[in-house]
Amino acid sequence: MLKLMHIKKWSSPVEDWQKATSIYDFSAIDIDGKEVSLEKYRGTVVVITNVASK
């Protein structure tokens, strides 16, 4: 099981997220701090949960 710390856009500028055509345009930082492309999970069921807290 992969635990993701946060999702970030594949490209740099903040405005580029609006140009994303699918979830696979994003990457995430895993629990070990390594960047993982969500493309890796194409064809599998993925649940993304917002667990933000103060």
Phi and psi restraints in degrees (value plus and minus 20) as a CYANA .aco file:
   2 LEU   PHI    -119.8   -79.8
   2 LEU   PSI     103.8   143.8
   3 LYS   PHI    -122.0   -82.0
   3 LYS   PSI     104.2   144.2
   4 LEU   PHI    -120.4   -80.4
   4 LEU   PSI     115.0   155.0
   5 MET   PHI     -97.2   -57.2
   5 MET   PSI     -69.0   -29.0
   6 HIS   PHI    -181.2  -141.2
   6 HIS   PSI     138.9   178.9
   7 ILE   PHI    -121.2   -81.2
   7 ILE   PSI     118.1   158.1
   8 LYS   PHI    -152.7  -112.7
   8 LYS   PSI     138.8   178.8
   9 LYS   PHI     -92.4   -52.4
   9 LYS   PSI     125.1   165.1
  10 TRP   PHI     -82.7   -42.7
  10 TRP   PSI     -55.1   -15.1
  11 SER   PHI    -125.9   -85.9
  11 SER   PSI     150.0   190.0
  12 SER   PHI     -95.2   -55.2
  12 SER   PSI     -81.1   -41.1
  13 PRO   PHI     -81.0   -41.0
  13 PRO   PSI     120.8   160.8
  14 VAL   PHI     -78.3   -38.3
  14 VAL   PSI     -56.7   -16.7
  15 GLU   PHI     -86.2   -46.2
  15 GLU   PSI     -41.2    -1.2
  16 ASP   PHI     -86.0   -46.0
  16 ASP   PSI     -41.3    -1.3
  17 TRP   PHI     -80.4   -40.4
  17 TRP   PSI     -48.2    -8.2
  18 GLN   PHI     -89.9   -49.9
  18 GLN   PSI     -38.5     1.5
  19 LYS   PHI    -109.9   -69.9
  19 LYS   PSI     -24.5    15.5
  20 ALA   PHI     -82.3   -42.3
  20 ALA   PSI     117.6   157.6
  21 THR   PHI    -124.2   -84.2
  21 THR   PSI     -33.5     6.5
  22 SER   PHI    -180.0  -140.0
  22 SER   PSI     150.6   190.6
  23 ILE   PHI     -83.2   -43.2
  23 ILE   PSI     -43.1    -3.1
  24 TYR   PHI     -94.0   -54.0
  24 TYR   PSI     -25.8    14.2
  25 ASP   PHI    -101.6   -61.6
  25 ASP   PSI     -22.1    17.9
  26 PHE   PHI    -130.6   -90.6
  26 PHE   PSI     141.8   181.8
  27 SER   PHI    -147.5  -107.5
  27 SER   PSI     149.3   189.3
  28 ALA   PHI    -156.8  -116.8
  28 ALA   PSI     138.5   178.5
  29 ILE   PHI    -119.6   -79.6
  29 ILE   PSI     102.8   142.8
  30 ASP   PHI    -100.5   -60.5
  30 ASP   PSI     158.7   198.7
  31 ILE   PHI     -82.0   -42.0
  31 ILE   PSI     -41.9    -1.9
  32 ASP   PHI    -113.6   -73.6
  32 ASP   PSI     -15.6    24.4
  33 GLY   PHI      64.2   104.2
  33 GLY   PSI      -9.8    30.2
  34 LYS   PHI    -114.4   -74.4
  34 LYS   PSI     121.8   161.8
  35 GLU   PHI     -98.1   -58.1
  35 GLU   PSI     113.1   153.1
  36 VAL   PHI    -149.1  -109.1
  36 VAL   PSI     105.4   145.4
  37 SER   PHI     -92.8   -52.8
  37 SER   PSI     115.9   155.9
  38 LEU   PHI     -90.1   -50.1
  38 LEU   PSI     -32.5     7.5
  39 GLU   PHI     -76.9   -36.9
  39 GLU   PSI     -49.5    -9.5
  40 LYS   PHI     -76.9   -36.9
  40 LYS   PSI     -46.3    -6.3
  41 TYR   PHI    -122.8   -82.8
  41 TYR   PSI      -8.8    31.2
  42 ARG   PHI     -78.0   -38.0
  42 ARG   PSI     112.7   152.7
  43 GLY   PHI      70.5   110.5
  43 GLY   PSI     -20.9    19.1
  44 THR   PHI    -139.3   -99.3
  44 THR   PSI     142.2   182.2
  45 VAL   PHI     -99.7   -59.7
  45 VAL   PSI     108.0   148.0
  46 VAL   PHI    -146.3  -106.3
  46 VAL   PSI     111.8   151.8
  47 VAL   PHI    -133.1   -93.1
  47 VAL   PSI     102.5   142.5
  48 ILE   PHI    -130.0   -90.0
  48 ILE   PSI     103.5   143.5
  49 THR   PHI    -142.7  -102.7
  49 THR   PSI     113.6   153.6
  50 ASN   PHI    -106.1   -66.1
  50 ASN   PSI      94.7   134.7
  51 VAL   PHI    -136.3   -96.3
  51 VAL   PSI       9.4    49.4
  52 ALA   PHI     -83.8   -43.8
  52 ALA   PSI     124.1   164.1
  53 SER   PHI    -170.1  -130.1
  53 SER   PSI     146.2   186.2
